[in-house]
Each structure stands twice: as C-alpha cells, then as structure tokens.
Amino acid sequence: MPTALFAWRRTPPPFLIGGAEVTQQLLAEELAATGWRTIYLGSHQAPWDQTPQTAQMRTFLDEHNTAYEETQEGLHYRWNGVYCLAVPQQRITSALRGVLTQARPDVVFTSQEGAADIVAQARPAALVAGILHSISKTGLGVLSGSPHHGLAVSEFVLRLAPPTDGTQLSVLYPPFTPPKPWQHRRERARAVLMVNPIPAKGADLVHQLIRRMPEQRFTLVEGWWNTAEQFAGYPNVTYVPRVYDMSPLYRSHRLLLVPSTVQDAFPRVIIEAALHGTPSIGSDRGGIPEAIGNAGIVLPAEAGAKEWAQAIRATDHHTLGEQARRRATAFTRPRLPDLERLGIYPAANASST
C-alpha cells in the first residue's frame, strides 16, 4: 500500500480558508479512496500570525460527529479516510521528522508558507511534490527547496514558475467533485454572485456595479475576511458569511462575477459554479481566462462598470450555463492517472510493500 503525506503549515482538512486548502483536501481524499494510506500534517495555528484555532476545530469536529484525540502532540482525527494531525507551528519540524521515520511515505506533497524547509527535510526520505497554487512569493516559494516535482495548478502558473534544478515542472489541474444528481435545479433568482469581495478580487468595481444597477440583486460571500460592513448600506445586496458548502448558492444564481485585479492562478469558484450550470464573467487576469475557457465572458482588465453592467444584462445565462457545465465536467476526472503520467504514482507503488 503506497503512503502519501501532505505536510504544510496551514490547517489540515476540513478547515478551509481558500482554494489551496480545498485542492489539497480533495487530492488527499482521492488518494485515500483509491487505497493509499494518506496522512495530513498541518498546524492548528495560522502561519501568518500564530492565531490558535483549536477551539474552532474541536467545535466543528463535534458538530460533524467526528471523533478526535487531543494530546501534547496535537489534535488527531480522521476525515474522509485521511488521518489528520494538527500541531503547534513550532512542532511542525519535529512532527514531520516523526512521520517520515514512522510512516515512511512514498510521496510528500507540500506548499505555501515555509514549504521549502519542508521539502529540504523530506527530500532525502521520499519523493517530494510541491504544489504551486499561485505565482506569489508564497505560492512559488516551495521551489526554493528543489522538490522532485513542481505541480502548477494551471498553464498560467507553469509559464511563470522559474526553472529549478532537479525539479520537473508540470501542470496538475485542481481536482473537483461533481454535484450530486439532486443538486441540479432550473429555478434561478435574477441575482448574481461574487465570492471574496475584497479589493484584490475586484471589490471596488463591485461597489460601482451595485450603485449603477439598483435593479440587480447581488449576493456577496465572505472570503478571506469579513467585509460585510462595507456593503451594509446597499438595499440590493445580500452578504453571506463564509460557508463550507457553496452548492446551494451556485445553483440558485444566474452568474458568477470574478473581477479580480490580481493575477489569480486558477480560481476554483469558476469551475465549481460551472458544474452547477452557472457561467462566469471574469477579468482577463492571470489564469481566469484559462478557467473560463469558451464557456463564459472574459472582459479586459481595464473594463469599467459600464462594460461589466452591459455584460451582466446581455448574457444568456441559460445557454452559457449549459456550455459551462459541459466544459467543467472534464475537471471532475480522477487525478490519479495524472500522477501516474508524471511518474509520481508508479514510484510510490513500486517502492511500497
């Protein structure tokens, strides 16, 4: 039985902040479901400010009837077949040493904050794959440790990833799960949806659209932080706190707005919405056009509120939504064949007993 280890300095599943967390959780769960022994090492403290999250994690696990054990080492539990361990930030190095020694993983996946150090520690003991979730210093930093593989989440990220000695750079698109059959519905409100309404994701433009289109309903979903107060004065806005399952929101809105001003790598929300028949209108920044493809609307980064309002009013969301659904379905295929194609799966399978 091959063993996979996911090791990083953020929380293990299912405690989500953004796309990187979702992508790695789904990949870990797919490996577990196909017979891999899968271990996920993370921290119950945020790497950027050391904020403890143990209380919230215990509450969530209790609410989902998930047994856990709390020891001096950290919080231990299983989630969808994945063995998870959350330790303090200062214990990541020692915990990783213990897992490498005891579990002897065949492949280690890592990314984000401090990933280069994790690569350096794991590389002598296992095949190491660094997942490149963005083109930021944090996203590409894992390459400084020279992992055996650098797995870019899009062609856009691959183009901007620096060549690294000893590292094979490839695209591994994020995994997605198809909606359940009963999740499809035809009735949609006239409202449009936006996730993570912060400045980097186009919040300034959204403010303009809300004022320009008083007849249009907007649903805004909390992302990285709560911006509800900034939109509280608008009668045509519904602000939704961060939710674990976005499916009901995707399938009840006619359009998803992705007006990012930054070079997003490959926004998960575009594919997730499309799987529910909801097409996107996005800016031509980073990997957004790659995610939308020919099944949505891409506007120039310099387009203003007038052009966005025209696109929202003119888009045939029924026809475009069906095109988006058909295109997005291709992203729900298993990722194990991709790992096999890249030489990651056979290496793990051959060395395991």
C-alpha positions as CSV (number, residue, x, y, z in Angstrom):
1,M,0.0,0.0,0.0
2,P,1.6,3.3,-1.0
3,T,1.7,6.1,1.5
4,A,1.1,9.8,0.8
5,L,1.9,12.6,3.2
6,F,0.6,16.1,2.9
7,A,2.6,18.4,5.1
8,W,2.3,22.2,5.4
9,R,1.9,25.0,7.9
10,R,-1.8,25.6,7.4
11,T,-4.7,23.7,8.9
12,P,-5.4,20.1,7.8
13,P,-8.8,19.2,6.4
14,P,-11.6,20.1,6.5
15,F,-10.7,23.6,7.9
16,L,-10.8,25.8,4.8
17,I,-9.6,29.3,4.0
18,G,-9.3,29.3,0.2
19,G,-8.6,27.3,-2.9
20,A,-5.3,25.8,-1.8
21,E,-7.0,24.1,1.2
22,V,-9.8,22.7,-0.9
23,T,-7.5,21.5,-3.7
24,Q,-5.2,19.6,-1.3
25,Q,-8.1,18.2,0.7
26,L,-9.7,16.7,-2.4
27,L,-6.5,15.3,-3.7
28,A,-5.8,13.7,-0.3
29,E,-9.3,12.2,-0.2
30,E,-9.0,10.9,-3.7
31,L,-5.7,9.1,-2.8
32,A,-7.3,7.7,0.3
33,A,-10.3,6.5,-1.6
34,T,-8.1,4.6,-4.1
35,G,-6.3,2.7,-1.4
36,W,-3.4,4.9,-0.4
37,R,-2.6,5.4,3.2
38,T,-2.9,9.1,3.4
39,I,-1.6,11.3,6.2
40,Y,-2.2,15.1,6.5
41,L,0.1,17.1,8.8
42,G,-0.7,20.7,9.5
43,S,-1.0,23.2,12.3
44,H,-3.8,24.5,14.5
45,Q,-2.1,27.9,14.4
46,A,-2.2,30.2,11.4
47,P,1.3,30.5,10.0
48,W,1.0,34.2,9.4
49,D,0.0,35.3,12.9
50,Q,0.1,32.2,15.1
51,T,-3.6,32.6,15.8
52,P,-4.8,29.4,17.7
53,Q,-7.7,27.6,16.1
54,T,-8.0,24.6,18.3
55,A,-11.3,25.6,19.9
56,Q,-13.0,26.2,16.5
57,M,-11.6,22.8,15.2
58,R,-13.0,20.9,18.2
59,T,-16.4,22.6,17.8
60,F,-16.5,21.7,14.1
61,L,-15.5,18.1,14.7
62,D,-18.1,17.8,17.4
63,E,-20.8,19.2,15.2
64,H,-19.9,16.7,12.5
65,N,-19.7,13.7,14.9
66,T,-16.1,13.2,14.2
67,A,-14.0,11.6,17.0
68,Y,-10.7,13.2,17.8
69,E,-7.9,12.8,20.3
70,E,-6.1,15.7,21.8
71,T,-2.6,15.0,23.1
72,Q,0.5,17.0,23.9
73,E,1.5,16.5,20.3
74,G,-1.7,18.0,18.9
75,L,-5.1,17.1,17.6
76,H,-5.6,13.7,15.9
77,Y,-8.7,12.7,13.9
78,R,-9.8,11.1,10.6
79,W,-11.6,12.9,7.9
80,N,-13.0,11.1,4.8
81,G,-10.3,8.4,5.1
82,V,-7.4,10.8,5.7
83,Y,-5.5,10.6,9.0
84,C,-5.0,14.3,10.2
85,L,-2.7,15.7,12.7
86,A,-2.7,19.4,13.7
87,V,0.3,20.6,15.9
88,P,1.6,23.9,17.0
89,Q,3.7,25.8,14.5
90,Q,6.9,25.2,16.4
91,R,6.4,21.5,16.3
92,I,5.9,21.1,12.6
93,T,9.6,20.2,12.0
94,S,9.7,17.6,14.8
95,A,6.3,16.2,13.9
96,L,7.4,15.8,10.2
97,R,10.5,14.1,11.3
98,G,8.4,11.6,13.3
99,V,6.0,10.9,10.4
100,L,8.8,10.5,7.9
101,T,10.5,7.9,10.2
102,Q,7.4,6.0,11.3
103,A,5.2,6.1,8.2
104,R,7.9,6.1,5.6
105,P,5.8,7.9,3.0
106,D,6.4,7.2,-0.7
107,V,5.5,10.8,-1.7
108,V,5.2,14.0,0.2
109,F,3.0,16.9,-1.0
110,T,3.7,20.4,0.3
111,S,3.1,24.0,-0.5
112,Q,2.7,27.6,0.7
113,E,4.3,29.1,3.8
114,G,7.7,27.5,4.8
115,A,7.3,24.8,2.2
116,A,10.9,25.0,1.0
117,D,12.1,23.9,4.5
118,I,9.6,21.0,4.5
119,V,11.0,20.0,1.1
120,A,14.5,20.1,2.3
121,Q,13.6,17.9,5.3
122,A,11.5,15.4,3.3
123,R,13.5,15.1,0.1
124,P,16.2,12.6,1.4
125,A,13.4,10.3,2.6
126,A,10.7,10.4,-0.1
127,L,9.6,11.7,-3.5
128,V,8.5,15.3,-2.9
129,A,5.9,17.2,-4.9
130,G,5.4,20.9,-4.4
131,I,2.0,22.2,-5.4
132,L,2.2,25.7,-7.0
133,H,-1.1,27.3,-6.0
134,S,-0.2,30.8,-7.2
135,I,2.5,33.0,-8.7
136,S,3.1,34.9,-5.4
137,K,6.3,34.5,-3.4
138,T,4.3,32.2,-1.1
139,G,3.0,30.1,-3.9
140,L,6.3,29.7,-5.7
141,G,8.4,29.5,-2.6
142,V,8.3,25.8,-2.4
143,L,10.6,25.6,-5.5
144,S,13.5,27.1,-3.4
145,G,13.7,23.7,-1.7
146,S,14.1,21.9,-5.1
147,P,11.2,19.3,-4.9
148,H,11.3,16.5,-7.3
149,H,8.1,17.8,-8.9
150,G,6.5,21.2,-9.1
151,L,2.8,20.8,-9.8
152,A,1.4,24.0,-11.2
153,V,-2.4,24.4,-10.9
154,S,-2.7,26.0,-14.4
155,E,-0.8,26.6,-17.6
156,F,-0.6,30.3,-16.5
157,V,1.3,29.3,-13.3
158,L,3.5,26.9,-15.2
159,R,4.6,29.7,-17.6
160,L,5.6,31.9,-14.7
161,A,7.3,29.3,-12.5
162,P,11.1,29.7,-12.5
163,P,13.0,26.7,-13.8
164,T,14.6,24.9,-10.9
165,D,17.4,22.4,-11.0
166,G,16.3,18.9,-10.1
167,T,12.6,19.8,-10.3
168,Q,10.2,18.6,-13.0
169,L,7.6,21.3,-13.6
170,S,4.2,20.2,-14.9
171,V,0.5,21.1,-14.8
172,L,-1.8,19.3,-12.4
173,Y,-5.2,20.9,-12.5
174,P,-7.1,21.0,-9.2
175,P,-9.5,18.2,-8.5
176,F,-13.2,18.9,-8.4
177,T,-16.2,16.8,-7.3
178,P,-19.3,16.7,-9.5
179,P,-22.6,17.8,-8.0
180,K,-25.0,15.1,-6.8
181,P,-27.9,14.5,-9.2
182,W,-30.4,16.0,-6.9
183,Q,-28.3,19.2,-6.6
184,H,-29.3,20.4,-10.1
185,R,-32.2,22.8,-10.3
186,R,-33.6,25.1,-13.0
187,E,-35.1,27.8,-10.9
188,R,-32.6,30.7,-10.5
189,A,-33.0,34.0,-9.0
190,R,-32.0,37.0,-11.0
191,A,-29.2,37.7,-8.5
192,V,-25.6,37.5,-9.4
193,L,-22.9,36.0,-7.1
194,M,-19.4,37.1,-6.1
195,V,-17.1,35.3,-3.7
196,N,-14.5,37.0,-1.5
197,P,-15.4,40.7,-2.0
198,I,-12.1,42.3,-1.1
199,P,-10.1,44.9,-3.1
200,A,-7.7,42.3,-4.8
201,K,-10.7,40.4,-6.0
202,G,-12.4,43.4,-7.5
203,A,-14.5,44.8,-4.7
204,D,-14.1,48.4,-5.9
205,L,-15.7,47.5,-9.2
206,V,-18.4,45.6,-7.4
207,H,-19.3,48.8,-5.4
208,Q,-19.7,50.7,-8.7
209,L,-21.8,47.9,-10.2
210,I,-24.1,47.8,-7.1
211,R,-24.7,51.6,-7.4
212,R,-25.0,51.6,-11.2
213,M,-27.5,48.6,-11.2
214,P,-30.0,49.3,-8.4
215,E,-32.5,46.8,-10.0
216,Q,-29.9,44.0,-9.9
217,R,-29.6,41.8,-6.8
218,F,-26.1,40.9,-5.7
219,T,-25.1,38.1,-3.3
220,L,-21.6,38.5,-1.8
221,V,-20.0,35.7,0.1
222,E,-17.3,36.2,2.8
223,G,-13.9,35.0,1.7
224,W,-10.6,35.8,3.3
225,W,-12.1,38.2,5.8
226,N,-15.4,39.7,6.7
227,T,-16.3,42.8,4.6
228,A,-20.0,42.9,5.4
229,E,-19.9,46.4,6.9
230,Q,-18.6,47.8,3.6
231,F,-21.7,46.7,1.8
232,A,-24.3,47.1,4.6
233,G,-25.8,50.3,3.1
234,Y,-26.9,48.8,-0.2
235,P,-30.6,47.6,-0.4
236,N,-29.8,45.3,-3.4
237,V,-27.0,43.3,-1.6
238,T,-27.2,40.2,0.4
239,Y,-24.0,39.4,2.3
240,V,-23.4,35.7,3.3
241,P,-21.0,34.6,5.9
242,R,-18.3,32.1,4.9
243,V,-19.9,28.7,4.1
244,Y,-18.5,25.2,3.8
245,D,-20.8,24.1,1.0
246,M,-21.3,26.6,-1.8
247,S,-23.6,24.3,-3.9
248,P,-26.9,26.0,-2.9
249,L,-25.5,29.4,-3.8
250,Y,-24.0,28.3,-7.1
251,R,-27.2,26.6,-8.3
252,S,-29.5,29.5,-7.3
253,H,-27.7,32.3,-9.1
254,R,-27.5,33.1,-12.8
255,L,-24.0,34.5,-13.0
256,L,-20.7,34.4,-11.1
257,L,-18.6,37.6,-11.1
258,V,-14.8,37.2,-11.0
259,P,-13.5,40.8,-11.4
260,S,-10.0,40.2,-9.9
261,T,-7.4,42.8,-10.2
262,V,-4.6,40.4,-9.3
263,Q,-3.1,37.5,-11.3
264,D,-5.3,34.7,-9.9
265,A,-3.8,31.3,-10.6
266,F,-6.9,29.2,-11.5
267,P,-10.0,30.3,-9.4
268,R,-11.8,27.2,-8.1
269,V,-15.1,29.1,-7.9
270,I,-15.3,29.3,-11.7
271,I,-15.3,25.6,-12.2
272,E,-17.4,24.9,-9.1
273,A,-20.1,27.3,-10.3
274,A,-19.9,25.9,-13.8
275,L,-20.6,22.4,-12.5
276,H,-23.9,23.8,-11.3
277,G,-24.7,25.4,-14.6
278,T,-23.6,28.9,-13.5
279,P,-21.3,30.7,-16.0
280,S,-18.8,33.3,-15.1
281,I,-17.9,36.8,-16.2
282,G,-14.3,37.5,-15.3
283,S,-11.4,39.8,-15.9
284,D,-8.5,38.7,-18.2
285,R,-6.1,38.5,-15.3
286,G,-3.8,35.5,-14.7
287,G,-5.5,32.1,-15.0
288,I,-9.1,33.4,-15.1
289,P,-9.4,33.2,-18.9
290,E,-8.0,29.6,-18.7
291,A,-10.6,28.6,-16.1
292,I,-13.5,30.2,-18.0
293,G,-12.4,29.0,-21.5
294,N,-15.1,29.4,-24.2
295,A,-17.9,28.9,-21.7
296,G,-18.2,32.4,-20.2
297,I,-17.4,36.1,-20.7
298,V,-13.9,37.5,-20.3
299,L,-13.5,41.3,-20.1
300,P,-10.3,43.3,-20.3
301,A,-8.8,44.3,-17.0
302,E,-9.3,48.0,-17.9
303,A,-13.1,47.5,-18.5
304,G,-15.2,49.7,-16.2
305,A,-18.5,49.4,-14.5
306,K,-20.4,50.3,-17.7
307,E,-18.9,47.4,-19.7
308,W,-19.5,45.0,-16.8
309,A,-23.1,46.1,-16.4
310,Q,-23.7,45.6,-20.1
311,A,-22.2,42.1,-20.0
312,I,-24.4,41.2,-17.0
313,R,-27.5,42.4,-18.7
314,A,-26.8,40.8,-22.1
315,T,-25.5,37.4,-21.0
316,D,-27.8,34.5,-21.9
317,H,-27.1,32.5,-18.7
318,H,-29.2,29.5,-19.7
319,T,-27.2,28.8,-22.9
320,L,-23.9,29.8,-21.5
321,G,-24.5,27.9,-18.3
322,E,-25.1,24.6,-20.1
323,Q,-21.8,25.2,-22.1
324,A,-20.0,25.9,-18.8
325,R,-21.4,22.7,-17.2
326,R,-20.2,20.5,-20.1
327,R,-16.8,22.1,-20.1
328,A,-16.4,21.9,-16.3
329,T,-17.3,18.2,-16.2
330,A,-13.9,17.4,-17.7
331,F,-12.2,18.7,-14.5
332,T,-14.0,16.1,-12.3
333,R,-12.0,13.2,-13.7
334,P,-9.7,11.4,-11.2
335,R,-6.2,12.9,-10.7
336,L,-4.5,9.5,-10.1
337,P,-3.9,9.0,-13.9
338,D,-2.2,12.4,-13.9
339,L,0.1,11.4,-11.0
340,E,0.8,8.1,-12.9
341,R,1.6,10.1,-16.1
342,L,4.0,12.3,-14.2
343,G,5.8,9.3,-12.6
344,I,4.6,10.0,-9.1
345,Y,2.2,7.1,-8.7
346,P,4.4,4.3,-10.1
347,A,7.3,5.5,-7.9
348,A,5.2,5.2,-4.9
349,N,3.5,2.0,-5.9
350,A,6.8,0.2,-6.8
351,S,8.5,1.1,-3.5
352,S,5.7,0.0,-1.2
353,T,5.1,-3.4,0.2
